[in-house]
Amino acid sequence: MIKVVSKGFFYEDKIEEALKLYEELVSKTQKEDGCISYNLFRDIDDKSVLTMIEEWESPEALEAHKQTEHFTRLVPMVGKFRKNSELNVYELVL
Amino acid sequence: MIKVVSKGFFYEDKIEEALKLYEELVSKTQKEDGCISYNLFRDIDDKSVLTMIEEWESPEALEAHKQTEHFTRLVPMVGKFRKNSELNVYELVL
């Protein structure tokens, strides 16, 4: 199992537009083979922080996700609304 | 539902000691009321990054967790093995 945490620091006036793109991205990604969970979260103290937390059955499933039409189209669009981002790919320890 | 991501950048020679403390912390926390999930992850590219990803039924359950004996004893001990840390508390958006 692979866990991904993709954290974005968004321009405040672009958050609504980003959320619209994320809506399509989440709905399509959740239907992919090998996707255990894929959800968007918002920091309760800093509303400009939006973070996708993902769980994939295998590295291959995550790789296939990155080749999908919705990923290659929507992720670069969302990227323009962010000041900064952090991506971590994790394996389970405990 | 409340999601917590607690990311730590550890001193490399202290990771084994930290993992021992985390073992007790994870096992005791998973038994708490209101804890949906509580797991430790390690970055696959940077082994010095250890991140707890937590899911709590309510803010009250998270608050009660912070008052437990194992939290108040073990978390400050783990803190000494980290160079740096980031904590985000999230609500679900999508």
N, CA and C atoms of all chains as a GROMACS GRO file, in nm:
protein
  564
    1MET      N    1   0.084  -0.122   0.000
    1MET     CA    2   0.000   0.000   0.000
    1MET      C    3   0.088   0.127   0.000
    2ILE      N    4   0.045   0.221  -0.079
    2ILE     CA    5   0.120   0.347  -0.093
    2ILE      C    6   0.028   0.461  -0.048
    3LYS      N    7   0.081   0.550   0.035
    3LYS     CA    8   0.004   0.666   0.080
    3LYS      C    9   0.067   0.791   0.020
    4VAL      N   10  -0.013   0.880  -0.032
    4VAL     CA   11   0.038   1.005  -0.088
    4VAL      C   12  -0.027   1.122  -0.016
    5VAL      N   13   0.055   1.220   0.023
    5VAL     CA   14   0.002   1.344   0.080
    5VAL      C   15   0.053   1.459  -0.007
    6SER      N   16  -0.041   1.525  -0.074
    6SER     CA   17  -0.006   1.634  -0.165
    6SER      C   18  -0.068   1.762  -0.110
    7LYS      N   19   0.020   1.846  -0.054
    7LYS     CA   20  -0.026   1.964   0.021
    7LYS      C   21  -0.002   2.090  -0.062
    8GLY      N   22  -0.103   2.172  -0.076
    8GLY     CA   23  -0.089   2.294  -0.156
    8GLY      C   24  -0.125   2.418  -0.077
    9PHE      N   25  -0.046   2.523  -0.098
    9PHE     CA   26  -0.071   2.654  -0.036
    9PHE      C   27  -0.126   2.742  -0.148
   10PHE      N   28  -0.255   2.772  -0.142
   10PHE     CA   29  -0.323   2.836  -0.256
   10PHE      C   30  -0.334   2.988  -0.241
   11TYR      N   31  -0.339   3.056  -0.357
   11TYR     CA   32  -0.376   3.197  -0.358
   11TYR      C   33  -0.522   3.205  -0.312
   12GLU      N   34  -0.550   3.293  -0.217
   12GLU     CA   35  -0.684   3.294  -0.158
   12GLU      C   36  -0.795   3.321  -0.260
   13ASP      N   37  -0.766   3.405  -0.359
   13ASP     CA   38  -0.870   3.437  -0.458
   13ASP      C   39  -0.883   3.330  -0.568
   14LYS      N   40  -0.808   3.223  -0.556
   14LYS     CA   41  -0.815   3.116  -0.657
   14LYS      C   42  -0.870   2.985  -0.599
   15ILE      N   43  -0.903   2.987  -0.472
   15ILE     CA   44  -0.945   2.862  -0.407
   15ILE      C   45  -1.075   2.808  -0.466
   16GLU      N   46  -1.170   2.894  -0.494
   16GLU     CA   47  -1.298   2.845  -0.548
   16GLU      C   48  -1.278   2.778  -0.683
   17GLU      N   49  -1.194   2.838  -0.766
   17GLU     CA   50  -1.165   2.777  -0.898
   17GLU      C   51  -1.095   2.643  -0.881
   18ALA      N   52  -1.001   2.639  -0.788
   18ALA     CA   53  -0.928   2.514  -0.762
   18ALA      C   54  -1.026   2.405  -0.715
   19LEU      N   55  -1.119   2.443  -0.629
   19LEU     CA   56  -1.213   2.343  -0.576
   19LEU      C   57  -1.299   2.282  -0.688
   20LYS      N   58  -1.334   2.364  -0.787
   20LYS     CA   59  -1.413   2.311  -0.900
   20LYS      C   60  -1.334   2.205  -0.978
   21LEU      N   61  -1.206   2.233  -1.000
   21LEU     CA   62  -1.121   2.135  -1.070
   21LEU      C   63  -1.104   2.009  -0.985
   22TYR      N   64  -1.084   2.030  -0.856
   22TYR     CA   65  -1.065   1.915  -0.766
   22TYR      C   66  -1.190   1.826  -0.764
   23GLU      N   67  -1.306   1.888  -0.778
   23GLU     CA   68  -1.430   1.809  -0.778
   23GLU      C   69  -1.426   1.702  -0.888
   24GLU      N   70  -1.388   1.745  -1.008
   24GLU     CA   71  -1.379   1.649  -1.120
   24GLU      C   72  -1.267   1.548  -1.095
   25LEU      N   73  -1.152   1.598  -1.046
   25LEU     CA   74  -1.036   1.511  -1.024
   25LEU      C   75  -1.068   1.401  -0.921
   26VAL      N   76  -1.132   1.440  -0.812
   26VAL     CA   77  -1.164   1.342  -0.707
   26VAL      C   78  -1.265   1.240  -0.759
   27SER      N   79  -1.369   1.289  -0.824
   27SER     CA   80  -1.474   1.196  -0.868
   27SER      C   81  -1.420   1.095  -0.970
   28LYS      N   82  -1.336   1.139  -1.062
   28LYS     CA   83  -1.281   1.046  -1.162
   28LYS      C   84  -1.174   0.954  -1.103
   29THR      N   85  -1.091   1.008  -1.014
   29THR     CA   86  -0.982   0.927  -0.959
   29THR      C   87  -1.036   0.816  -0.868
   30GLN      N   88  -1.142   0.848  -0.793
   30GLN     CA   89  -1.196   0.745  -0.702
   30GLN      C   90  -1.247   0.622  -0.777
   31LYS      N   91  -1.274   0.638  -0.907
   31LYS     CA   92  -1.322   0.522  -0.987
   31LYS      C   93  -1.207   0.441  -1.048
   32GLU      N   94  -1.083   0.488  -1.031
   32GLU     CA   95  -0.969   0.416  -1.092
   32GLU      C   96  -0.940   0.283  -1.023
   33ASP      N   97  -0.892   0.186  -1.101
   33ASP     CA   98  -0.846   0.059  -1.045
   33ASP      C   99  -0.728   0.085  -0.951
   34GLY      N  100  -0.730   0.021  -0.836
   34GLY     CA  101  -0.617   0.032  -0.744
   34GLY      C  102  -0.622   0.153  -0.653
   35CYS      N  103  -0.727   0.234  -0.667
   35CYS     CA  104  -0.743   0.351  -0.578
   35CYS      C  105  -0.823   0.307  -0.455
   36ILE      N  106  -0.759   0.308  -0.339
   36ILE     CA  107  -0.828   0.270  -0.214
   36ILE      C  108  -0.904   0.391  -0.159
   37SER      N  109  -0.837   0.506  -0.156
   37SER     CA  110  -0.907   0.629  -0.118
   37SER      C  111  -0.834   0.749  -0.178
   38TYR      N  112  -0.910   0.856  -0.199
   38TYR     CA  113  -0.856   0.976  -0.264
   38TYR      C  114  -0.950   1.089  -0.225
   39ASN      N  115  -0.906   1.170  -0.128
   39ASN     CA  116  -0.994   1.275  -0.076
   39ASN      C  117  -0.919   1.405  -0.055
   40LEU      N  118  -0.994   1.514  -0.070
   40LEU     CA  119  -0.937   1.647  -0.050
   40LEU      C  120  -0.975   1.699   0.089
   41PHE      N  121  -0.876   1.757   0.157
   41PHE     CA  122  -0.896   1.811   0.292
   41PHE      C  123  -0.852   1.958   0.294
   42ARG      N  124  -0.912   2.030   0.390
   42ARG     CA  125  -0.876   2.172   0.406
   42ARG      C  126  -0.832   2.195   0.550
   43ASP      N  127  -0.722   2.267   0.566
   43ASP     CA  128  -0.672   2.295   0.702
   43ASP      C  129  -0.775   2.378   0.778
   44ILE      N  130  -0.806   2.338   0.901
   44ILE     CA  131  -0.910   2.410   0.974
   44ILE      C  132  -0.863   2.548   1.023
   45ASP      N  133  -0.731   2.568   1.034
   45ASP     CA  134  -0.680   2.697   1.081
   45ASP      C  135  -0.635   2.788   0.967
   46ASP      N  136  -0.594   2.730   0.856
   46ASP     CA  137  -0.548   2.808   0.741
   46ASP      C  138  -0.621   2.758   0.616
   47LYS      N  139  -0.729   2.829   0.580
   47LYS     CA  140  -0.818   2.783   0.473
   47LYS      C  141  -0.751   2.782   0.336
   48SER      N  142  -0.632   2.840   0.325
   48SER     CA  143  -0.562   2.841   0.196
   48SER      C  144  -0.479   2.714   0.175
   49VAL      N  145  -0.481   2.625   0.273
   49VAL     CA  146  -0.410   2.497   0.260
   49VAL      C  147  -0.510   2.387   0.222
   50LEU      N  148  -0.494   2.332   0.102
   50LEU     CA  149  -0.576   2.220   0.054
   50LEU      C  150  -0.483   2.102   0.032
   51THR      N  151  -0.521   1.986   0.085
   51THR     CA  152  -0.432   1.870   0.081
   51THR      C  153  -0.507   1.745   0.035
   52MET      N  154  -0.452   1.680  -0.066
   52MET     CA  155  -0.508   1.553  -0.112
   52MET      C  156  -0.439   1.442  -0.034
   53ILE      N  157  -0.518   1.354   0.023
   53ILE     CA  158  -0.461   1.237   0.090
   53ILE      C  159  -0.511   1.113   0.016
   54GLU      N  160  -0.416   1.035  -0.032
   54GLU     CA  161  -0.446   0.928  -0.127
   54GLU      C  162  -0.394   0.794  -0.075
   55GLU      N  163  -0.465   0.688  -0.109
   55GLU     CA  164  -0.417   0.555  -0.075
   55GLU      C  165  -0.432   0.467  -0.199
   56TRP      N  166  -0.319   0.406  -0.238
   56TRP     CA  167  -0.315   0.325  -0.360
   56TRP      C  168  -0.272   0.183  -0.326
   57GLU      N  169  -0.327   0.088  -0.400
   57GLU     CA  170  -0.294  -0.054  -0.374
   57GLU      C  171  -0.148  -0.085  -0.403
   58SER      N  172  -0.087  -0.014  -0.498
   58SER     CA  173   0.050  -0.047  -0.540
   58SER      C  174   0.114   0.074  -0.608
   59PRO      N  175   0.247   0.073  -0.621
   59PRO     CA  176   0.315   0.180  -0.696
   59PRO      C  177   0.266   0.183  -0.841
   60GLU      N  178   0.232   0.067  -0.897
   60GLU     CA  179   0.186   0.060  -1.036
   60GLU      C  180   0.052   0.133  -1.052
   61ALA      N  181  -0.036   0.118  -0.953
   61ALA     CA  182  -0.166   0.185  -0.959
   61ALA      C  183  -0.147   0.337  -0.954
   62LEU      N  184  -0.053   0.382  -0.870
   62LEU     CA  185  -0.024   0.525  -0.861
   62LEU      C  186   0.034   0.576  -0.994
   63GLU      N  187   0.121   0.496  -1.052
   63GLU     CA  188   0.182   0.534  -1.180
   63GLU      C  189   0.076   0.545  -1.290
   64ALA      N  190  -0.016   0.449  -1.293
   64ALA     CA  191  -0.122   0.450  -1.394
   64ALA      C  192  -0.210   0.574  -1.376
   65HIS      N  193  -0.235   0.612  -1.251
   65HIS     CA  194  -0.315   0.732  -1.221
   65HIS      C  195  -0.253   0.856  -1.285
   66LYS      N  196  -0.119   0.863  -1.279
   66LYS     CA  197  -0.049   0.982  -1.332
   66LYS      C  198  -0.056   0.991  -1.485
   67GLN      N  199  -0.095   0.881  -1.548
   67GLN     CA  200  -0.106   0.880  -1.695
   67GLN      C  201  -0.249   0.907  -1.743
   68THR      N  202  -0.344   0.917  -1.650
   68THR     CA  203  -0.484   0.933  -1.694
   68THR      C  204  -0.506   1.071  -1.755
   69GLU      N  205  -0.610   1.078  -1.838
   69GLU     CA  206  -0.645   1.205  -1.902
   69GLU      C  207  -0.678   1.310  -1.797
   70HIS      N  208  -0.758   1.272  -1.695
   70HIS     CA  209  -0.799   1.372  -1.594
   70HIS      C  210  -0.680   1.421  -1.511
   71PHE      N  211  -0.583   1.333  -1.481
   71PHE     CA  212  -0.465   1.378  -1.406
   71PHE      C  213  -0.381   1.474  -1.491
   72THR      N  214  -0.348   1.433  -1.614
   72THR     CA  215  -0.256   1.514  -1.696
   72THR      C  216  -0.320   1.648  -1.737
   73ARG      N  217  -0.454   1.653  -1.742
   73ARG     CA  218  -0.521   1.779  -1.775
   73ARG      C  219  -0.541   1.866  -1.652
   74LEU      N  220  -0.593   1.808  -1.542
   74LEU     CA  221  -0.639   1.891  -1.429
   74LEU      C  222  -0.527   1.930  -1.334
   75VAL      N  223  -0.429   1.842  -1.310
   75VAL     CA  224  -0.326   1.873  -1.209
   75VAL      C  225  -0.242   1.996  -1.248
   76PRO      N  226  -0.200   2.009  -1.375
   76PRO     CA  227  -0.127   2.132  -1.409
   76PRO      C  228  -0.214   2.258  -1.395
   77MET      N  229  -0.347   2.245  -1.420
   77MET     CA  230  -0.436   2.361  -1.403
   77MET      C  231  -0.443   2.402  -1.255
   78VAL      N  232  -0.461   2.303  -1.168
   78VAL     CA  233  -0.464   2.331  -1.023
   78VAL      C  234  -0.332   2.393  -0.979
   79GLY      N  235  -0.223   2.346  -1.037
   79GLY     CA  236  -0.089   2.394  -1.002
   79GLY      C  237  -0.073   2.544  -1.016
   80LYS      N  238  -0.147   2.603  -1.111
   80LYS     CA  239  -0.136   2.749  -1.133
   80LYS      C  240  -0.200   2.830  -1.021
   81PHE      N  241  -0.285   2.765  -0.942
   81PHE     CA  242  -0.354   2.836  -0.834
   81PHE      C  243  -0.281   2.827  -0.701
   82ARG      N  244  -0.166   2.759  -0.703
   82ARG     CA  245  -0.090   2.737  -0.579
   82ARG      C  246   0.034   2.825  -0.576
   83LYS      N  247   0.064   2.878  -0.455
   83LYS     CA  248   0.189   2.949  -0.434
   83LYS      C  249   0.303   2.851  -0.421
   84ASN      N  250   0.269   2.737  -0.362
   84ASN     CA  251   0.371   2.642  -0.320
   84ASN      C  252   0.308   2.506  -0.295
   85SER      N  253   0.389   2.402  -0.300
   85SER     CA  254   0.331   2.270  -0.271
   85SER      C  255   0.438   2.176  -0.217
   86GLU      N  256   0.391   2.070  -0.153
   86GLU     CA  257   0.479   1.966  -0.098
   86GLU      C  258   0.416   1.832  -0.132
   87LEU      N  259   0.498   1.739  -0.179
   87LEU     CA  260   0.447   1.606  -0.211
   87LEU      C  261   0.529   1.501  -0.138
   88ASN      N  262   0.461   1.414  -0.067
   88ASN     CA  263   0.530   1.300  -0.004
   88ASN      C  264   0.460   1.171  -0.042
   89VAL      N  265   0.541   1.071  -0.074
   89VAL     CA  266   0.490   0.938  -0.103
   89VAL      C  267   0.541   0.847   0.009
   90TYR      N  268   0.449   0.777   0.073
   90TYR     CA  269   0.484   0.705   0.196
   90TYR      C  270   0.455   0.555   0.185
   91GLU      N  271   0.531   0.481   0.267
   91GLU     CA  272   0.496   0.341   0.293
   91GLU      C  273   0.457   0.330   0.441
   92LEU      N  274   0.373   0.232   0.469
   92LEU     CA  275   0.325   0.213   0.607
   92LEU      C  276   0.436   0.153   0.693
   93VAL      N  277   0.456   0.209   0.813
   93VAL     CA  278   0.554   0.154   0.907
   93VAL      C  279   0.482   0.083   1.023
   94LEU      N  280   0.386   0.152   1.082
   94LEU     CA  281   0.315   0.099   1.200
   94LEU      C  282   0.164   0.123   1.188
   95MET      N  283  -1.569   1.436   1.102
   95MET     CA  284  -1.440   1.364   1.098
   95MET      C  285  -1.323   1.463   1.086
   96ILE      N  286  -1.221   1.435   1.162
   96ILE     CA  287  -1.102   1.521   1.167
   96ILE      C  288  -0.982   1.438   1.120
   97LYS      N  289  -0.903   1.494   1.032
   97LYS     CA  290  -0.783   1.426   0.984
   97LYS      C  291  -0.661   1.504   1.034
   98VAL      N  292  -0.562   1.436   1.083
   98VAL     CA  293  -0.441   1.502   1.131
   98VAL      C  294  -0.322   1.444   1.055
   99VAL      N  295  -0.234   1.532   1.008
   99VAL     CA  296  -0.109   1.489   0.945
   99VAL      C  297   0.005   1.555   1.024
  100SER      N  298   0.084   1.472   1.091
  100SER     CA  299   0.193   1.522   1.174
  100SER      C  300   0.324   1.468   1.115
  101LYS      N  301   0.396   1.560   1.050
  101LYS     CA  302   0.514   1.522   0.971
  101LYS      C  303   0.640   1.563   1.046
  102GLY      N  304   0.734   1.471   1.059
  102GLY     CA  305   0.856   1.500   1.132
  102GLY      C  306   0.980   1.472   1.048
  103PHE      N  307   1.078   1.562   1.059
  103PHE     CA  308   1.207   1.546   0.992
  103PHE      C  309   1.305   1.505   1.101
  104PHE      N  310   1.349   1.379   1.100
  104PHE     CA  311   1.424   1.323   1.213
  104PHE      C  312   1.576   1.325   1.191
  105TYR      N  313   1.649   1.333   1.302
  105TYR     CA  314   1.793   1.310   1.297
  105TYR      C  315   1.813   1.163   1.260
  106GLU      N  316   1.897   1.138   1.160
  106GLU     CA  317   1.909   1.001   1.109
  106GLU      C  318   1.951   0.899   1.214
  107ASP      N  319   2.037   0.941   1.307
  107ASP     CA  320   2.084   0.846   1.408
  107ASP      C  321   1.986   0.830   1.524
  108LYS      N  322   1.871   0.894   1.514
  108LYS     CA  323   1.770   0.883   1.621
  108LYS      C  324   1.643   0.813   1.575
  109ILE      N  325   1.641   0.772   1.449
  109ILE     CA  326   1.517   0.716   1.393
  109ILE      C  327   1.479   0.584   1.462
  110GLU      N  328   1.575   0.498   1.488
  110GLU     CA  329   1.542   0.371   1.552
  110GLU      C  330   1.480   0.392   1.689
  111GLU      N  331   1.538   0.485   1.766
  111GLU     CA  332   1.481   0.516   1.898
  111GLU      C  333   1.340   0.572   1.887
  112ALA      N  334   1.322   0.660   1.787
  112ALA     CA  335   1.188   0.718   1.766
  112ALA      C  336   1.087   0.609   1.731
  113LEU      N  337   1.128   0.515   1.647
  113LEU     CA  338   1.036   0.409   1.606
  113LEU      C  339   0.990   0.325   1.725
  114LYS      N  340   1.080   0.304   1.820
  114LYS     CA  341   1.041   0.227   1.938
  114LYS      C  342   0.932   0.299   2.019
  115LEU      N  343   0.948   0.431   2.032
  115LEU     CA  344   0.847   0.509   2.104
  115LEU      C  345   0.715   0.511   2.026
  116TYR      N  346   0.727   0.525   1.894
  116TYR     CA  347   0.607   0.529   1.810
  116TYR      C  348   0.529   0.397   1.819
  117GLU      N  349   0.603   0.287   1.836
  117GLU     CA  350   0.536   0.156   1.846
  117GLU      C  351   0.435   0.156   1.962
  118GLU      N  352   0.481   0.203   2.077
  118GLU     CA  353   0.390   0.209   2.192
  118GLU      C  354   0.278   0.311   2.168
  119LEU      N  355   0.314   0.427   2.111
  119LEU     CA  356   0.215   0.532   2.089
  119LEU      C  357   0.103   0.485   1.995
  120VAL      N  358   0.142   0.418   1.887
  120VAL     CA  359   0.043   0.371   1.788
  120VAL      C  360  -0.046   0.265   1.852
  121SER      N  361   0.016   0.170   1.919
  121SER     CA  362  -0.064   0.059   1.972
  121SER      C  363  -0.164   0.108   2.077
  122LYS      N  364  -0.124   0.202   2.163
  122LYS     CA  365  -0.217   0.253   2.265
  122LYS      C  366  -0.321   0.348   2.206
  123THR      N  367  -0.280   0.430   2.110
  123THR     CA  368  -0.374   0.527   2.054
  123THR      C  369  -0.483   0.459   1.973
  124GLN      N  370  -0.447   0.353   1.901
  124GLN     CA  371  -0.548   0.284   1.819
  124GLN      C  372  -0.662   0.226   1.904
  125LYS      N  373  -0.637   0.208   2.033
  125LYS     CA  374  -0.743   0.154   2.121
  125LYS      C  375  -0.832   0.263   2.181
  126GLU      N  376  -0.799   0.392   2.156
  126GLU     CA  377  -0.877   0.501   2.216
  126GLU      C  378  -1.015   0.513   2.153
  127ASP      N  379  -1.113   0.555   2.234
  127ASP     CA  380  -1.246   0.586   2.182
  127ASP      C  381  -1.235   0.700   2.081
  128GLY      N  382  -1.305   0.686   1.970
  128GLY     CA  383  -1.310   0.795   1.872
  128GLY      C  384  -1.194   0.796   1.775
  129CYS      N  385  -1.101   0.700   1.790
  129CYS     CA  386  -0.989   0.691   1.696
  129CYS      C  387  -1.030   0.600   1.580
  130ILE      N  388  -1.042   0.657   1.460
  130ILE     CA  389  -1.079   0.578   1.341
  130ILE      C  390  -0.955   0.510   1.283
  131SER      N  391  -0.847   0.588   1.270
  131SER     CA  392  -0.720   0.528   1.229
  131SER      C  393  -0.605   0.615   1.278
  132TYR      N  394  -0.491   0.551   1.299
  132TYR     CA  395  -0.373   0.620   1.353
  132TYR      C  396  -0.254   0.535   1.312
  133ASN      N  397  -0.182   0.581   1.210
  133ASN     CA  398  -0.072   0.501   1.155
  133ASN      C  399   0.049   0.586   1.124
  134LEU      N  400   0.166   0.523   1.136
  134LEU     CA  401   0.291   0.591   1.106
  134LEU      C  402   0.340   0.550   0.967
  135PHE      N  403   0.382   0.650   0.890
  135PHE     CA  404   0.433   0.629   0.754
  135PHE      C  405   0.574   0.685   0.743
  136ARG      N  406   0.648   0.628   0.644
  136ARG     CA  407   0.784   0.676   0.620
  136ARG      C  408   0.796   0.713   0.473
  137ASP      N  409   0.854   0.828   0.446
  137ASP     CA  410   0.871   0.872   0.307
  137ASP      C  411   0.960   0.774   0.231
  138ILE      N  412   0.917   0.733   0.112
  138ILE     CA  413   0.996   0.632   0.040
  138ILE      C  414   1.125   0.689  -0.018
  139ASP      N  415   1.130   0.822  -0.038
  139ASP     CA  416   1.251   0.884  -0.094
  139ASP      C  417   1.343   0.942   0.013
  140ASP      N  418   1.287   0.982   0.125
  140ASP     CA  419   1.366   1.042   0.232
  140ASP      C  420   1.330   0.972   0.362
  141LYS      N  421   1.412   0.874   0.399
  141LYS     CA  422   1.382   0.786   0.513
  141LYS      C  423   1.382   0.861   0.647
  142SER      N  424   1.429   0.986   0.648
  142SER     CA  425   1.428   1.062   0.773
  142SER      C  426   1.295   1.133   0.797
  143VAL      N  427   1.202   1.116   0.705
  143VAL     CA  428   1.068   1.177   0.722
  143VAL      C  429   0.970   1.070   0.771
  144LEU      N  430   0.922   1.088   0.894
  144LEU     CA  431   0.820   0.998   0.951
  144LEU      C  432   0.694   1.080   0.976
  145THR      N  433   0.581   1.030   0.930
  145THR     CA  434   0.457   1.107   0.937
  145THR      C  435   0.343   1.023   0.995
  146MET      N  436   0.277   1.077   1.096
  146MET     CA  437   0.159   1.012   1.151
  146MET      C  438   0.038   1.066   1.077
  147ILE      N  439  -0.045   0.976   1.029
  147ILE     CA  440  -0.171   1.017   0.965
  147ILE      C  441  -0.284   0.960   1.049
  148GLU      N  442  -0.369   1.051   1.096
  148GLU     CA  443  -0.468   1.014   1.198
  148GLU      C  444  -0.609   1.052   1.152
  149GLU      N  445  -0.705   0.973   1.194
  149GLU     CA  446  -0.844   1.007   1.165
  149GLU      C  447  -0.923   0.991   1.294
  150TRP      N  448  -0.993   1.098   1.332
  150TRP     CA  449  -1.068   1.102   1.458
  150TRP      C  450  -1.214   1.129   1.430
  151GLU      N  451  -1.301   1.068   1.512
  151GLU     CA  452  -1.445   1.086   1.492
  151GLU      C  453  -1.489   1.230   1.515
  152SER      N  454  -1.420   1.302   1.603
  152SER     CA  455  -1.463   1.438   1.641
  152SER      C  456  -1.346   1.517   1.698
  153PRO      N  457  -1.359   1.649   1.704
  153PRO     CA  458  -1.255   1.731   1.769
  153PRO      C  459  -1.240   1.692   1.916
  154GLU      N  460  -1.350   1.650   1.979
  154GLU     CA  461  -1.345   1.611   2.120
  154GLU      C  462  -1.258   1.486   2.140
  155ALA      N  463  -1.270   1.391   2.047
  155ALA     CA  464  -1.190   1.269   2.056
  155ALA      C  465  -1.041   1.302   2.042
  156LEU      N  466  -1.010   1.394   1.950
  156LEU     CA  467  -0.870   1.436   1.932
  156LEU      C  468  -0.819   1.505   2.058
  157GLU      N  469  -0.904   1.588   2.117
  157GLU     CA  470  -0.867   1.660   2.239
  157GLU      C  471  -0.839   1.561   2.353
  158ALA      N  472  -0.925   1.462   2.366
  158ALA     CA  473  -0.909   1.361   2.472
  158ALA      C  474  -0.778   1.284   2.453
  159HIS      N  475  -0.745   1.256   2.325
  159HIS     CA  476  -0.618   1.188   2.293
  159HIS      C  477  -0.499   1.265   2.347
  160LYS      N  478  -0.504   1.397   2.334
  160LYS     CA  479  -0.391   1.480   2.377
  160LYS      C  480  -0.373   1.483   2.529
  161GLN      N  481  -0.474   1.437   2.601
  161GLN     CA  482  -0.467   1.434   2.748
  161GLN      C  483  -0.423   1.297   2.800
  162THR      N  484  -0.410   1.198   2.713
  162THR     CA  485  -0.378   1.063   2.762
  162THR      C  486  -0.235   1.057   2.817
  163GLU      N  487  -0.214   0.959   2.902
  163GLU     CA  488  -0.080   0.940   2.962
  163GLU      C  489   0.023   0.912   2.853
  164HIS      N  490  -0.014   0.822   2.756
  164HIS     CA  491   0.085   0.786   2.653
  164HIS      C  492   0.118   0.904   2.563
  165PHE      N  493   0.020   0.991   2.533
  165PHE     CA  494   0.050   1.109   2.450
  165PHE      C  495   0.141   1.206   2.526
  166THR      N  496   0.103   1.240   2.647
  166THR     CA  497   0.179   1.344   2.719
  166THR      C  498   0.319   1.296   2.757
  167ARG      N  499   0.337   1.164   2.766
  167ARG     CA  500   0.471   1.111   2.797
  167ARG      C  501   0.555   1.092   2.671
  168LEU      N  502   0.497   1.028   2.568
  168LEU     CA  503   0.577   0.985   2.452
  168LEU      C  504   0.601   1.096   2.349
  169VAL      N  505   0.501   1.183   2.326
  169VAL     CA  506   0.517   1.283   2.219
  169VAL      C  507   0.633   1.380   2.246
  170PRO      N  508   0.649   1.430   2.370
  170PRO     CA  509   0.767   1.516   2.394
  170PRO      C  510   0.899   1.440   2.378
  171MET      N  511   0.899   1.309   2.408
  171MET     CA  512   1.023   1.230   2.390
  171MET      C  513   1.056   1.218   2.240
  172VAL      N  514   0.955   1.186   2.160
  172VAL     CA  515   0.976   1.179   2.014
  172VAL      C  516   1.023   1.314   1.961
  173GLY      N  517   0.968   1.420   2.016
  173GLY     CA  518   1.000   1.556   1.969
  173GLY      C  519   1.149   1.586   1.975
  174LYS      N  520   1.219   1.524   2.071
  174LYS     CA  521   1.364   1.550   2.085
  174LYS      C  522   1.446   1.487   1.973
  175PHE      N  523   1.386   1.393   1.900
  175PHE     CA  524   1.458   1.324   1.793
  175PHE      C  525   1.435   1.389   1.656
  176ARG      N  526   1.356   1.496   1.655
  176ARG     CA  527   1.321   1.563   1.528
  176ARG      C  528   1.396   1.695   1.514
  177LYS      N  529   1.439   1.723   1.389
  177LYS     CA  530   1.498   1.854   1.358
  177LYS      C  531   1.388   1.956   1.345
  178ASN      N  532   1.274   1.909   1.293
  178ASN     CA  533   1.169   2.000   1.252
  178ASN      C  534   1.039   1.922   1.239
  179SER      N  535   0.926   1.992   1.246
  179SER     CA  536   0.799   1.921   1.228
  179SER      C  537   0.692   2.015   1.173
  180GLU      N  538   0.589   1.955   1.116
  180GLU     CA  539   0.473   2.030   1.064
  180GLU      C  540   0.348   1.958   1.109
  181LEU      N  541   0.251   2.033   1.157
  181LEU     CA  542   0.125   1.971   1.199
  181LEU      C  543   0.008   2.039   1.128
  182ASN      N  544  -0.075   1.958   1.064
  182ASN     CA  545  -0.198   2.013   1.004
  182ASN      C  546  -0.318   1.934   1.053
  183VAL      N  547  -0.423   2.007   1.088
  183VAL     CA  548  -0.550   1.945   1.126
  183VAL      C  549  -0.651   1.982   1.018
  184TYR      N  550  -0.714   1.880   0.961
  184TYR     CA  551  -0.796   1.901   0.841
  184TYR      C  552  -0.941   1.859   0.862
  185GLU      N  553  -1.028   1.924   0.781
  185GLU     CA  554  -1.164   1.874   0.765
  185GLU      C  555  -1.179   1.826   0.621
  186LEU      N  556  -1.269   1.731   0.600
  186LEU     CA  557  -1.291   1.674   0.467
  186LEU      C  558  -1.366   1.774   0.379
  187VAL      N  559  -1.318   1.792   0.256
  187VAL     CA  560  -1.387   1.879   0.160
  187VAL      C  561  -1.456   1.793   0.054
  188LEU      N  562  -1.381   1.701  -0.005
  188LEU     CA  563  -1.433   1.620  -0.118
  188LEU      C  564  -1.394   1.474  -0.100
   0.00000   0.00000   0.00000
